[in-house]
Amino acid sequence: MPDDLLVLVDPDLHDDVARCAAAAGYRTTVGRADDCRREWLTARAVVADPAAIAVLSLIRPPRRDGLILISSDEPRADTWRMAMDLGATDAAALPADENRLVRTLTEARVPRRRRAGVVAMIGAHGGAGASTLAAAVALTSVSRGSPTLLLDLDDVAPGADLLLGIEQRPGLRWQDLSLDGGVVGGTALHHALPRAESGLAVLTSERLPTRRPGTDAVAAVIDAGQTHGDLVVLDLPRADTPVVRTAIASADLVVMVSAPSVGGCAAARRVVGRLIGDEASVELVVRGPSPGGLRPAQVADAIGVPLIAAFRPDPRLPVRLEGGPLRVRPRSPLGRAARAVHTRVTGQGRAA
C-alpha cells in the first residue's frame, strides 16, 4: 500500500506536488493547516508551503520528521526558523526542484546514515590556532567527499563565517534557532545554513549577538548532523559554560591545540583538568616552533595526552586571510595537520 502524504500547499502547487508524490509512490491527502492534527500525526510525510508553516507555528502541533517545506522561491529566514521548529527535514522550490522532492520523499523511508563522528577543537591558550585548524579540518572533510557541519560556538571570536569568507551569505545563525527540547532535520539544516563549499554548512553567531546559543539548540544541531551522516566539527571557546560542556559531552574526540612552550603546557593541563576531565577522549595538536626547544612528544607527555600531529605555522597565512577566505593546500603544514585530525576522527588512523 502507498504511504500517505499530507499536502498543505497553495492550490497552484497541487499539480506539481501530486506528480512528485506519484513518482515516489505516495497517496496524497490535501488538508488545511488549521485543521489537520490527525493527518499530521499519521501521514508518512508532510509538504507545507510558507503560509501553512506560519499557521502551524501558531497552532504548535507535535514536532515530527518527514516535514518538507515547499515554495516557489527561496524561503525567508523566519520561514526557515518556523519550519525547523516544527521538525522540517528538507525543502524544495517547485517546479524547479521536482526531482529533489521525489528523492526526498523516497528517502523518508530510508534508515539513518552511518555516523561520521563529532570532533571538538579547543585552544589551550589564546592564539593557539584552534579556529583555523577547525575550519581546515572541515574543508579537508568535504574535499574527501564527506558532508560536514562546522559549528562555531565562540560567540566573541571573529567567526568561522569571516574566516571562510561567507559572512555576507544568507542563512540562519545560532540566534535564529529556538529548539527547546526538540530535534531538527540534517538535510533541512544544510539548506538553511550558509555554505562555504558544496557539502560544508557553517553555523555561527551574528556579528553582534543578542543572546548566546542554548544547550538544547546545540545538542539538537549536533544530533541533526550525526543523523545526516555529517562529520560535525565544533570550534569551542575556553569557557566553562553549559554549552561548552554539552558540546564536549557530545564529542567523540576533543582535539586541543597548543604551542610547544612551558606556558602552553601549563595552560593545556588546566583546560584538560578543569574543563574536559573524563567527559571525552582528548588528543593534542602542537603548533610550533618551540621557543625553548621542546619537542612535540615532550609536550604531549607533559600534558598527559596522545599526540595527533605537529606543524609549523605558515607566516604568510595571516596576509592571505586579510585578502580572502581560508584555503587549505593539502601539502602545506596546516593541510597535513588537518588531514591527520580528519583521519583520526573518522576512525582510519591512530594517535602518533
C-alpha positions in Angstrom: 0.0 0.0 0.0 1.3 3.5 -0.7 2.2 5.8 2.1 0.1 8.9 2.8 1.5 12.4 2.0 -0.3 15.3 3.8 -0.4 18.2 1.4 -0.6 21.7 2.9 0.2 24.0 0.0 -1.4 26.6 -2.2 -3.7 25.1 -5.0 -1.2 26.5 -7.6 1.3 23.9 -6.3 -1.1 20.9 -6.1 -0.3 19.5 -9.5 3.5 19.8 -9.0 3.2 18.1 -5.6 0.9 15.4 -7.0 3.3 14.5 -9.7 6.2 14.1 -7.3 4.1 12.1 -4.8 3.0 9.7 -7.5 6.6 9.2 -8.7 7.7 8.5 -5.1 4.8 6.1 -4.5 2.7 8.2 -2.2 -1.1 8.7 -1.9 -1.9 12.4 -1.4 -4.2 13.8 1.2 -5.0 17.5 0.8 -5.6 19.2 4.1 -5.9 22.6 5.9 -3.1 23.8 8.1 -5.5 24.9 10.8 -7.4 21.5 10.9 -5.0 18.6 10.2 -4.0 17.2 13.5 -4.9 13.5 12.8 -3.3 13.5 9.4 -0.3 15.4 10.8 0.2 12.5 13.3 -0.4 9.6 10.9 1.0 10.6 7.5 4.3 9.3 6.4 5.4 12.7 5.2 4.0 16.3 5.0 4.6 19.0 2.5 3.8 22.6 3.6 4.2 26.0 2.0 5.3 29.1 3.9 1.7 30.2 4.6 0.9 26.8 6.1 4.1 26.8 8.1 3.0 30.2 9.6 -0.3 28.7 10.6 1.2 25.6 12.1 3.7 27.6 14.1 0.8 29.3 15.8 -1.0 26.0 16.5 2.2 24.3 17.5 1.4 20.6 16.7 3.9 18.0 17.9 7.2 18.1 16.2 7.6 15.4 13.5 10.1 14.2 10.9 9.3 13.9 7.2 8.1 17.6 7.0 9.2 19.3 3.8 9.0 23.0 3.1 7.6 23.7 -0.4 7.8 27.1 -2.0 8.0 28.7 -5.4 11.2 30.7 -4.5 13.8 30.9 -1.7 12.1 30.8 1.7 12.8 33.7 4.1 14.8 33.2 7.2 11.8 33.5 9.6 10.0 30.8 7.5 13.0 28.5 7.8 13.1 29.1 11.6 9.4 28.2 12.0 9.7 25.2 9.7 12.7 23.8 11.6 10.9 24.3 14.9 8.2 22.1 13.5 10.8 19.4 12.5 11.3 20.2 8.8 13.9 17.9 7.3 14.2 19.3 3.8 12.9 21.9 1.3 12.1 22.2 -2.4 11.2 25.0 -4.7 8.7 23.9 -7.3 8.7 23.2 -10.2 12.5 23.6 -10.4 13.2 21.0 -7.7 10.7 18.3 -8.6 13.5 15.7 -8.9 14.8 16.7 -5.5 11.3 16.4 -3.9 10.8 12.9 -5.4 14.2 11.9 -4.0 13.4 13.4 -0.5 10.1 11.7 -0.3 11.7 8.4 -1.3 14.4 8.8 1.3 11.8 9.4 4.0 11.6 5.6 4.4 15.4 5.1 4.5 17.1 4.5 7.8 19.6 7.0 9.3 23.0 7.2 7.7 26.2 5.9 9.3 27.6 8.3 11.9 30.7 10.1 10.7 31.8 11.4 14.1 32.0 14.6 16.2 35.3 16.3 16.8 35.7 19.3 19.1 38.6 21.7 18.6 39.8 23.9 21.5 42.8 26.1 22.1 44.9 25.5 25.2 45.5 29.3 25.2 44.9 32.4 23.2 46.3 32.4 19.7 46.8 28.6 19.6 45.1 28.4 16.2 42.2 26.1 17.1 39.7 28.0 15.0 41.9 27.9 11.9 42.5 24.2 12.4 38.8 23.6 12.9 38.0 25.3 9.6 40.8 23.4 7.9 39.5 20.1 9.1 36.0 20.9 7.8 37.4 21.9 4.4 39.5 18.8 4.3 36.5 16.7 5.1 34.4 18.0 2.2 37.4 17.6 -0.1 37.3 14.0 0.8 33.6 13.7 -0.1 32.0 13.8 3.4 29.1 16.1 4.2 30.3 18.3 7.0 28.8 20.6 9.6 31.1 23.3 11.2 29.6 24.7 14.4 31.3 27.9 15.7 30.4 28.2 19.4 32.8 31.0 20.3 30.4 34.0 20.1 33.0 36.6 21.0 35.5 35.5 18.3 35.6 36.9 14.7 33.6 34.0 13.5 34.0 30.9 11.2 32.0 32.7 8.5 34.5 35.5 8.4 37.4 33.0 8.3 35.8 31.2 5.3 34.7 34.4 3.5 30.9 33.7 3.8 29.9 36.4 6.3 27.6 38.1 3.7 25.8 34.9 2.6 22.2 34.5 3.7 21.3 31.7 6.1 20.4 31.1 9.8 22.7 31.9 12.7 22.6 30.5 16.2 20.3 33.3 17.3 17.7 32.2 14.8 17.4 28.8 16.3 15.0 28.1 19.2 15.0 24.3 19.5 13.9 23.9 23.1 14.0 20.2 23.8 13.4 19.3 20.2 15.1 17.9 17.1 15.9 19.3 13.7 16.5 17.6 10.3 20.0 17.4 9.0 19.0 18.0 5.4 16.9 21.0 6.3 19.8 22.3 8.3 22.2 22.1 5.4 19.7 24.1 3.3 19.1 26.7 5.9 22.7 27.5 6.8 25.3 29.4 4.7 27.7 27.1 2.9 31.4 27.6 2.3 31.7 24.7 -0.1 29.4 22.1 -1.5 28.6 19.9 1.4 30.0 22.2 4.1 27.4 24.0 6.1 28.5 26.6 8.7 26.6 27.7 11.8 28.0 30.7 13.7 26.7 33.7 15.7 25.6 37.0 14.5 28.2 39.7 14.3 26.6 41.4 17.4 24.8 38.5 19.1 21.7 39.4 21.1 21.9 36.2 23.0 24.1 33.1 23.2 23.3 29.7 21.8 21.3 27.5 24.2 22.3 24.0 25.2 19.1 22.5 23.7 19.9 24.1 20.3 23.5 22.9 20.4 22.5 19.4 21.3 19.8 19.3 18.6 22.1 20.6 15.9 24.8 18.1 16.7 22.3 15.3 16.6 21.0 16.6 13.3 24.5 16.4 11.8 25.0 12.9 13.1 21.7 11.8 11.7 22.5 13.3 8.3 25.8 11.4 8.3 27.9 14.6 8.6 31.3 14.9 10.2 30.5 17.5 12.9 33.3 19.9 13.7 33.0 22.0 16.8 35.0 25.2 17.4 34.9 25.7 21.2 35.9 28.7 23.3 37.9 28.1 26.5 34.9 28.8 28.8 33.3 26.7 31.5 29.7 27.1 30.4 26.8 24.6 30.0 27.0 25.0 26.2 30.7 24.1 26.1 30.2 21.1 28.5 27.3 19.9 26.3 29.4 20.1 23.2 32.3 18.2 24.9 30.0 15.5 26.2 28.7 15.1 22.6 32.2 14.8 21.0 33.9 11.5 20.1 37.2 13.3 20.3 38.4 16.6 21.7 41.5 18.0 19.9 43.4 20.5 21.9 45.8 22.9 20.1 48.8 24.2 22.0 52.1 25.9 21.4 55.2 23.9 22.4 56.1 26.1 25.4 56.2 25.8 29.1 53.2 28.2 29.3 51.3 26.3 26.7 51.8 23.0 28.6 50.6 24.6 31.8 47.5 26.1 30.1 46.7 22.8 28.4 46.9 20.9 31.7 44.4 23.3 33.2 42.0 23.0 30.3 42.1 19.2 30.5 41.8 19.1 34.2 39.1 21.8 34.8 37.0 21.7 31.6 37.3 18.4 29.8 38.1 15.9 32.5 36.7 12.5 31.8 33.9 13.7 29.5 35.7 12.8 26.3 38.9 11.5 24.8 41.5 14.3 24.4 44.4 14.3 22.0 46.8 17.0 21.0 48.0 19.0 18.0 51.2 21.0 18.6 51.6 24.2 16.6 55.3 25.3 16.7 58.0 26.2 16.7 59.2 25.9 20.3 61.0 28.9 21.8 62.8 26.6 24.2 63.4 23.6 22.1 60.6 21.4 23.4 59.7 18.6 21.1 56.1 17.7 20.3 56.3 14.4 22.0 57.7 16.1 25.2 54.7 18.5 25.1 52.3 15.6 24.8 54.0 13.7 27.7 53.9 16.9 29.9 50.2 17.4 29.3 49.4 13.6 29.5 47.5 13.2 26.3 48.3 11.5 23.0 49.8 13.4 20.1 48.0 13.5 16.7 50.1 15.9 14.8 52.6 18.8 15.0 53.1 21.5 12.4 54.8 24.9 11.9 52.6 27.9 11.3 52.6 29.4 7.9 54.0 33.0 8.2 52.1 34.0 5.0 48.7 32.8 6.2 47.7 36.0 8.1 48.4 38.1 5.0 46.3 35.7 2.8 43.5 35.8 5.3 43.4 39.6 5.2 42.7 39.4 1.4 40.4 36.4 1.1 39.0 33.2 2.7 41.0 30.3 4.1 42.3 28.0 1.5 44.0 24.7 2.6 46.7 23.4 0.5 46.9 19.6 1.0 50.7 19.5 1.2 51.0 22.6 3.5 51.8 22.1 7.2 48.2 23.1 8.0 46.8 20.8 5.4 48.8 17.8 6.7 47.7 18.5 10.3 44.0 18.9 9.2 44.3 15.6 7.3 45.7 13.8 10.3 42.9 15.0 12.5 40.3 14.1 9.9 41.8 10.6 9.5 41.8 10.2 13.3 38.2 11.2 14.0 36.8 9.2 11.1 38.4 6.0 12.6 41.0 5.5 9.9 44.1 6.4 12.0 45.5 6.4 15.4 47.4 8.8 17.6 51.1 9.5 16.6 
